[in-house]
């Protein structure tokens, strides 16, 4: 029988894995199965991007396009 894990603890576990710790190490530390952790990882990857994240990525993409355009123009000026 599995015991429910608090959302905060689940988030902490996933953050540790994202930070570079191994799934096995973190699972042992918290006394849960690696299978459970891998299921949580799959669920987070399958979830949708929030509107806030989407807008941030959109702004970042626009900035990168501008920077690339400026770099291309600078290269063209140096060629002439």
C-alpha positions in Angstrom: 0.0 0.0 0.0 1.4 3.4 -1.0 1.4 6.3 1.3 0.5 9.7 -0.3 3.4 12.2 -0.5 2.8 15.8 0.2 3.0 18.1 -2.9 5.8 20.1 -1.3 7.9 16.9 -0.7 7.1 15.7 -4.3 8.3 19.1 -5.6 11.4 19.0 -3.5 12.2 15.5 -4.8 11.8 16.5 -8.4 13.9 19.6 -7.9 16.7 17.6 -6.5 16.7 15.3 -9.5 16.5 18.3 -11.8 19.5 19.7 -9.9 21.6 16.6 -10.8 21.0 14.0 -8.1 20.2 10.5 -9.2 16.7 9.1 -9.0 17.9 6.1 -7.0 19.7 8.4 -4.5 16.7 10.6 -3.9 14.3 7.8 -3.8 16.3 6.0 -1.1 16.7 9.3 0.8 12.9 9.8 1.0 12.0 6.1 1.3 10.0 5.8 -1.9 10.4 3.6 -5.0 12.3 4.7 -8.1 9.2 3.6 -10.1 7.2 6.2 -8.3 9.7 8.9 -9.0 10.0 8.0 -12.7 6.2 8.2 -12.9 6.2 11.7 -11.4 8.9 12.7 -13.9 6.8 11.4 -16.8 3.7 13.2 -15.5 5.6 16.5 -15.3 6.9 16.2 -18.8 3.4 15.4 -20.1 1.9 18.5 -18.5 1.2 21.6 -20.4 3.3 24.8 -20.3 1.6 27.5 -18.2 0.6 30.8 -19.8 3.2 32.5 -17.8 6.0 30.1 -19.0 4.7 30.4 -22.5 4.8 34.2 -22.5 8.3 34.2 -20.9 9.5 31.8 -23.7 7.9 34.0 -26.3 9.6 37.1 -25.1 12.9 35.3 -24.8 12.5 34.0 -28.4 11.8 37.5 -29.7 14.9 38.9 -27.9 17.1 36.1 -29.4 15.8 36.9 -32.8 16.6 40.5 -32.4 20.1 39.7 -31.1 20.7 37.3 -34.0 19.6 40.0 -36.5 21.9 42.5 -34.9 24.8 40.1 -35.1 24.1 39.3 -38.8 24.0 43.1 -39.6 27.3 43.6 -37.8 28.9 40.8 -39.8 27.6 42.3 -43.0 29.0 45.7 -42.1 32.4 44.2 -41.4 32.4 42.5 -44.8 32.0 45.8 -46.6 
